[in-house]
Amino acid sequence: MNRSGISRRKFIIGSAVGGASLVASNYLNFDSWANSKSDSNDLKITPTLCDGCGNWCAINVYTRGDRIWKAEGIPIAGNNHGRICAKGHALLHEVYNKDRIKSPLKRTGPNKFQPISWEQVYREIGEKVHEIIGKDGPQSLFLLQYPEGNASLCSRFMNALGSPNVFSHASTCFLPRNIGWWITTGSAKPEHDLEHTRFAVFLGRNIAAGLRLRQLSDLSKAKDRGARFVAIDPRFSELASYTHQWVQIRPGTDLALMLALGNTLIEENLYQRDYIDKYTEGFDELAQKFKDYTPDWAEQKTGVPKAVIRKLAHDLAEYAPQSFVHRGYHGALGTQYKNSFQLVRAVACVNGLLGNFNQRGGMFDPPKVKLGKLDSQKFPKLPEMDGVMVDGSGDVDRYPITPVGLGLTHSIPELAIAGKLKAGFVYHNNPLRTCPNPARVIEGYRKLDLLVSFDYVLSETASLAHYILPESYYLERDDVVHTNHCYDSHQVAIRQAVIKPLYDTKPMVLILIELAKSLGIGDYFNFTLDEYNRAALAPLGVTLERLKREGVIDLGGKWEPGPPHFKTPSGKLEFVSSTLKDLNLPSAPELEDPLVTPDESDIRSFRLIHGKQAHHTHAKTINQEYLKEISVLNDMTRVWIHPDRAKALGIEDGDCMTISNNVGKGRARALLTQGIHRDCIFLPSSYGVYSKKLHTAFGYGISYNDFLPTYFEPVLGHCMSNEIIVRVEKTPA
């Protein structure tokens, strides 16, 4: 890549409204290649869905002939409102990435592959799967995916094989958040009326980096109207720079803060009494449970002054119900700590005390689009699945409230080592890089008798696979109809091919249909994608032709405030959970400390925390040249450390530090800043690619997973990804 050429362009990261944008006009416009295509001047605009992250923003892609020119956001799309971030622009180029896999591959040795025909690869996989099922049964098979639009067909594929073992990335991302909200309110992902709120608290949530374009737009509108925002975070995050107040908190103690907020709201009669009487269950028991969690007590736990805690409670109450504590995503309310599940429950209860559910400026259960299904008279119905997942998800004696179909991704290596899993399919996921303790993950996946990867590059996981079935890039394929991530109205959208596949690749849907025949389950895939999508659209009164033409269709039914409806056993918001009580688990939120803490007697001991940057998604985007260049130009792989702690270790800004524990060891340059809590260091989470076949990304930066032990939280089983203690030293010259 020509570094000097890129460095003359402006790369703009962060902002209140756009979040992350890339300005590199000469690289994104038609002029750079138009002369070579002078005989093909047909301009075409095709609506589709971006693949830069899980938001699936709706975009119009412009092509000239068979080449991609540019993209623009579709204004009607509720999750991006016509905006595109840096990832959306840069990933247009990824279709031309020199690292792409051009045909099916069969592994012939360590990091050695040979091309193989589609017919032969289907036949060999089919033979191997039949052998494994015959010997170890279908329970020995699994599929791991990043659950996208084709997720329903991936689940259908596994169920047809007789296996319930469909895993997602939930256990390394959001599992406690979803289950905590579901237990309390009956909605796994409540949304926020951010545009109309008057006061909001973001607890470790950084929507300016874990990028949500619609939320940033709404945040800006609310701020212009006088709304106030507070970021509570050990780190001065991108969002914290935009809020009115940053409250620095000791990492892992967010639960204590929430308990104290609840205590103040109750003890000082700041809660919404009428709302609680009508719509909640268990208030008296909650009040008794919260009685000892005073702001004075919480100050000692969190390092947040008691006056600040009281002020937060009073501000939330003053503006209620047009106020909320954000529901979270990854951050403090994801799979970070041993106490994350209790934290989510506490946040849900504090919002309940504010009476803000289904209220203007508060929180609500977003409208759902219910898609249709294939006609069971024409297309065989799947066999009923019995039993729980092999990892214990749904098992009353192990993880009874962890849903089947999400699973514990980081358990797969352990189950393979134990001989309980023999074969796996991995789609749109890279567990060798995104799961904890890579050495252990590699050991486990090497134990498999069969590993099939659906990928378009030789990622770490694909590099270990026995077979690689290359999925066409998102700009080259049609996918299953998608219910658009529009939080306040019903929308349906579609991803469709913008150009023909450049190489011998296929859409995932077609791969599954063809592979199913070799596996003896072809009867369950005796349909085309168009037939599947028409069946999905049938209840909506929308034709597939219209959806392909428009890309996004708004179905009406916009959310409106009113009396709340909670989908819990009691039909109310449950301060005290009947489900948890039946399982003999703590039924109301209570204090639980983090699993591990730094050694106060050792100046080299730190907690390692991590987080996103707006121009990257996990570690999948760092191999894109333009996105990597943003990181290079802005020196964004440095690890944050407080100046006082750095001085004690003889570390100056820009020095190389060695970070180590009993799991891993790595080196990174130091970024000295007051914007990080003294107890921890901060590592951006998008780096550390170690596949040598990803030529742009290889060897750039390090990953927090290199230091994370293989943990299983006792109630849900998630990975507890901030429970990392490391030793930091200045690297000798």
Order of alpha helices (4+ residues) and beta strands (2+ residues): alpha-beta-beta-alpha-alpha-beta-beta-beta-alpha-beta-beta-alpha-beta-alpha-beta-alpha-beta-beta-alpha-beta-beta-alpha-alpha-beta-alpha-alpha-alpha-beta-alpha-beta-alpha-beta-alpha-alpha-beta-alpha-beta-beta-beta-alpha-alpha-alpha-beta-beta-alpha-beta-alpha-beta-alpha-beta-beta-beta-beta
